[in-house]
Amino acid sequence: MDAPAYRTFAVEVSRVQRLCPSFVRITFSGDDLVGFGACGADQRIKVVLPAPGTTAAHLVETCRGWGDDWYPHWLRAPEDSRPLLRTYTVRAARPSRGEVDVDFVLHGTGSAPGHGSGPASRWAAGARTGDRLVVVGPDRPGQGRAWGREWAPPPGGRLLLAGDETAVPAVCAVLEALEPEAALRTVALLEVPCPEDALQPVASGGAQVRWLPRRGPLGEAPHGSLLVGAVASLLAGQRPVALDRRDAQDDDVDLDLLWDVPEAVGSGDLYAWVAGEAGVVRDVRRLVKAAGLPKASLAAMGYWRAGRTEAA
Ligand SMILES: Cc1cc2nc3c(=O)[nH]c(=O)nc-3n(C[C@H](O)[C@H](O)[C@H](O)COP(=O)(O)OP(=O)(O)OC[C@H]3O[C@@H](n4cnc5c(N)ncnc54)[C@H](O)[C@@H]3O)c2cc1C
């Protein structure tokens, strides 16, 4: 019988590394993670946090029997003690050592409205070696379906990765896995809170990586403004072509549900992968669509929404 594609893993924090002002890398360890499906690229997982007023020990106990049937179990949990689910990216996985790294953005220190703090960011800011938690992630590679990955470029053509700080872990993981030939066709545009967040070195294998720090000598640029500007400049030379009617239609997207990914690998001169704050992703999506990019060549994902907590 196939192992479940996605299941719960009981983990313990084995390392906490402050990478730069806005990112902390947490290494999760556990014997159970030896069965973790290290799929690479933009592999997403759920970090499961204790409900307010409950403990990590209670969380681990609650999730113990959930296994691959975790979602119905989670839904059935009483609302006042239901664990919190937040989505994160696997920055690196070393299943043979039972280790998974996740890079958390420490948000909540900015001055822009809607950029609040949240339970996951707070948990990461205070994480200590030995803290226990639960993650929901993929089981052994090759078993079940490869869920939770969207990076699917066609062979050939230029590759564009664009995102804010929440997309940095996924973009770095993608860059590190690129074949050298593909790296030479790749541009990554990454907007981050401050210049010290330009994580170096990223093994980009020859890809062009442009960091866009919002904080500069003249003050702080609004979230997304540098990313949108950089994508606009990059596409300025792109000749607009007539859009398919279906491609042109859906600009009036519901920002809470902005997750627009191709169902199959497309083809063409340019493939774009865009992730970050949903309103910013919508604006970038408009730009790349206006440049004539068909739906099949664009993955646009709202990783978070200003002023809204993540709903499971
Ligand atoms: C597929 C996917 C992969 C992701 N990968 C990562 C990752 O690897 N690392 C990472 O840090 N994040 C990642 N995110 C984003 C992360 O899930 C959200 O930022 C999440 O809302 C954080 O949870 P929280 O409990 O801290 O805040 P929430 O309780 O969800 O939100 C509380 C408040 O904080 C605001 N907020 C949430 N995130 C941010 C932010 N980044 N900056 C400013 N304000 C914010 C919300 O608008 C809200 O007002 C990913 C999201 C998705 C969908």
The ligand as an ORCA input file, in Angstrom:
! r2SCAN-3c Opt
* xyz 0 1
  C       2.806     28.340      0.140
  C       3.273     29.336      1.194
  C       4.581     29.317      1.615
  C       5.023     30.223      2.575
  N       6.328     30.162      2.990
  C       6.755     31.005      3.962
  C       8.096     30.903      4.476
  O       8.875     30.020      4.107
  N       8.479     31.820      5.413
  C       7.614     32.782      5.893
  O       8.003     33.562      6.765
  N       6.338     32.884      5.435
  C       5.892     32.008      4.504
  N       4.588     32.077      4.075
  C       3.736     33.170      4.597
  C       3.147     32.856      5.971
  O       2.307     31.715      5.883
  C       2.308     34.065      6.429
  O       3.121     35.187      6.577
  C       1.524     33.781      7.708
  O       0.439     34.674      7.734
  C       2.336     33.958      8.966
  O       1.540     33.563     10.061
  P       1.457     34.417     11.409
  O       0.800     33.529     12.408
  O       2.802     34.954     11.731
  O       0.518     35.649     11.044
  P      -1.084     35.630     10.845
  O      -1.762     35.256     12.126
  O      -1.431     34.805      9.653
  O      -1.377     37.151     10.513
  C      -1.410     38.150     11.554
  C      -1.204     39.529     10.944
  O       0.109     39.593     10.407
  C       0.076     40.005      9.034
  N       1.152     39.268      8.323
  C       1.229     37.951      8.031
  N       2.391     37.685      7.404
  C       3.056     38.866      7.292
  C       4.314     39.242      6.758
  N       5.159     38.355      6.228
  N       4.677     40.540      6.818
  C       3.886     41.467      7.385
  N       2.670     41.171      7.932
  C       2.262     39.880      7.893
  C      -1.316     39.603      8.541
  O      -1.701     40.418      7.471
  C      -2.151     39.834      9.789
  O      -2.501     41.192      9.892
  C       4.121     31.172      3.130
  C       2.782     31.166      2.726
  C       2.357     30.251      1.775
  C       0.898     30.247      1.355
*
